[in-house]
Amino acid sequence: MKVIAIAIITVLLLMGWVRWQEKRAVFFPSRVLEGDPKDAGLSFQDAWFTSEGGSKLHGWFIPGSSDTTVLWLHGNAGNISDRLHYLKEFSAHLGVSSFIFDYRGYGKSEGRPTEKGLYSDTQAAFIWLTEEKGIDPGSVIIYGHSLGSAPSVELALGGGAGAGGVVLESPLTSAGEMARRLYGGLPVDLLLSLKLDVVGQVGKMRMPVMVIHGEEDSVIPFDMGRKVYEAAPEPKTFLPVPGGDHSDCYLVGGEAYWQAWREFVELALKGRQNTGDRIQ
């Protein structure tokens, strides 16, 4: 009985440590904004809206010259101000409008980050964009980078099901698979509370999908992006970026990166049915 008791206590302590550690390993928010879109030569509107539980969230709406709007769901570190150069490149190359916001606990957004919060905050952002801003849901491309791939898929399966399409860049397959890799194959995923199950959910979507992944990604392995693509429904596109790391595919990929985006926007928003030109 003593041995059993020790074993139970050990498992509980291990579970507690893993649950505490997983939040620290996933969320790296910064509260300080290092600039705003005007510093990148972009006009913008400050957006404030409320998520489930009462957390007040902050974002920027950047108008473009086209009818397409990209809803940005950023990765796990920093805040929206760390994406200013990327926003500028999107405006220059694609002419789309962009709506980028901070999850709870990031930047000026209230609260503390959680997986449930990611999903609630993303839903609240989509509601602000389509209802308060009046953007046609069908003209919206949901764009999730890294951690943002999980709430992107969740939104596409829920309140954002009417969006035009989803782009997942540097996506993880799931929190569990990431944890196993980090811990040398040990089954620590059995102790996790985080799911972030992109690969298990993406196949349920009913809209065009594009997956982008740098072949030299040092954070989320390239083969995870391939797995997410293989699990996704048709019509779908896969863009591997030779030499691309975790956050520089838009720079390393060059014109091929932007052309893939243009073609995907055409597929998603213009009703193109030909899926034969997928990039392999």
N, C-alpha and C positions, 0 to 999 in steps of 0.2 A: 504493500500500500504506500509505503514511504517513497519507493522508486516511482510509482505511478504519479504521486503527488508532485514530486520534483519534476517529472516529465511534463505534467500539465502546466506547472508554473513557468517552466522554461519556454514552452510553446506560447503561453500568454505574453511573456516578456518579449519574446521574439516578434510576435504579432504587433505588440505595442510599438516596438522599435521600428518595424517596417512601416507601420501606418504613419508614424511621426516623420520618418525619413522620406517617404514617398512625396509628401507635399513639398519638402525642401528640395527634392531632386527635380520636381516638375515645374514649379512656379518661381520665376525670378523677376518679379515686378520692380520697376523703378517709378517713384512718385514724381520725380522732377522732369518736366518737359524741357528739352534742350532747344526748343524753337517751335515755330509753327509754319504753315504752308507759305505765308508771305515771304519767309526767308528763302524759300525755293522758287520765288517768283510766281506763286499760285494764289489766285483768289480763293476764298473759302468762307464757309459759314460755321460758326461754333454750334454744336448740337448738344442739347442736354435732354435726357429722357430717363425714365425710371424703370428699373427691372423688378422682377419678382422679389418680394421681401423688402422692397422700399429702397434699394441701393440706387443712388443717383449716378448716372453714367455720363461720360463726356466723349464727344467725337468731333470729327470735322467732315463737312460735306464740301467737296471740291467739284464745281461744275465743269463739264467738258463740252466739246463741240458735237458729240454724237448723241444718239438716243439711248446708248447703252450706259448702265450704271454698274460699277463693280463694288460689291459689299466686301470689304476686307476683314478677314479674321486672322489677326497676326499671331506670331509664335509666342513662346513662353517667357521671353526675356524683354526687359526694357519697357517701352511704351510706344504710343503712336508717333512720337517725335523722332524715333529712331528709323522711321520708314520714309522720311521726307524725300530723300534722293530717289527712292523707288517710285514714290508718288509722282514726282516730276517726270521721270522716264515714262511712266504709264500715260501721263497727259500728252507728252511729246510724241510718242510712238503710236498711241491708239486713239487719242482724243476722247476717251471715255470720261464720264463723271465718276468720282470715287467717294465712297462713304467709309471712313475708317474710324473705329472707336476703341476705347480701352475697356477691357473686362474689369469687373470689380476688383479693386486692390491695385490696379495699374493706373499710372498717371493721375489725373484729377478725379477718376471714378472712385466712388465710395466702396467700402466693404473689404472683404478678404477673398482671395481667389479660391474656388472649389470647382470640381468637375460639374456639379449640378449648376453652379453659378455660371459657368461658361455657356451652358445650353440656354439658361434663362436669359442671360445678357444678350446672346445672339438673337434670340427670338424678339426681345425688346427692340433691338437695333433694326431688325427687319420691319417691325411694325412702325417704328418711327419713319423709316425710309419710304414705305409704301402707303402709309395712312397719313401721317402728319406732313411729309414732304410731297406726297401725291405721286410717287413714281410707280409706273405700271410694273407689277411683279414680274411679268413675262419679259421685261427688258433688263432684269437684274441678273448679273452673273455673281454667284457666291464664290468667293476666292479664299481658300484657307491655306495658310502656310504652316508647315510643321505641326505644332500643337493645334493650330487653328483648323486642321483637317478634320478633327473629331467633331467640333461644333458645326462645321460646314455640313457634314453628312447628317447630323442630327436635325439641323434646320431643314435640309432638303427633304427629310422624311416627315417633317411636322408642318409648322406654319409657313415654311418657305417652299412648299411643294409646287407652288405655281411659278417659281423662278425659271429663268431661261436655261440655266445650266450651272455646273459646278466645276471649278478648277481646284485641284489639290496639288500643292507643290511641296516637295520633300515630306510626304506624309509618313507617319508611323503606321504600322499595322494595328498595334494595340499596346496598352501600357504593360500588359503581362509579358508579351514577347520582348519588349524593350528591357524589362526587368531581368528576364532570364538571361539575356545576352550580357547585360551589365554584371551579373553575378555568376558568370561562367557556366550557365546552364542549370543552376540550382532552381528548384521549383518555387521561388519566392513569390511568383504570381498568385499562388494559392492564398497568400496572406494579404494581398493588396486590396484596398478599397477602390482605387481608381481602375476604370475599365478602358476608356478611350478606344473603344472597339471599332476602329475604322474598317478593317478588313471584313469583320463580321456583319457590318451594317450597309456597306456601300452597295452591295448587290441588290438591295431592296429599293434603291432609288429609281425614279422613272423620268429621268432627264439626261441630256448629254453630259458626259464627264470627260475631263482632260486631266491626266496625271503627268506632272513634270518632276524629274528627279535628277540631281547632279550625280554623275557616275563616281565622283570622288567625295561624296558626302561623308564628312567626318563625324557627324552627329547621329543621323538616322541612316542606316545602311541602304545603299541603292536597291538591294533586292527587296526591301520592304515596299518601295514604290512600285516595283514590278508586281509584287503580290497584290497590292491594292488595285492596280490596273486590271490584273487578271480576274479579280473578283467583281469588278464593276460591270454594269450592264451596258449593252449597246444602246445608242452609238457612243463610242469612246475613242479617245486619242491618247497615245503615250509618247511623251517627248523626253528621251534621255539626253542629258547635256554633258558631252565629253569634257572632262576637266572641271566640271562644276562642283562646287562644295555646297554647303547647306543653305547659304543665304546669298549666293552671288550668281545664280543661274541667269538672271536677267542681264548681267554684265558679260559673263563668259559665253552665254549662248548667242549673243549678238543678234543679227537679223533673223536667224532661224527661230529664235525664241519669240520675237515679236510677230513673225509671220504665222507661227503656230497659234498664237493668240488671235490674230485676225481671222484665221480660218475657223477657229473654234467659235468665235463670236458669230460669224456668218452661219455656221451650222446650228448653233443654239438659238439664235434670235431671228434668223431669216427662214427657218423651216427647211433647211437643206437636208435631204434624206440620204444623199450619197455618202456612205461611210467607208468607201473604198480607198480614200487617200490618207488614211491614218498613218501617222509617222511611226515607224517601227525601229 
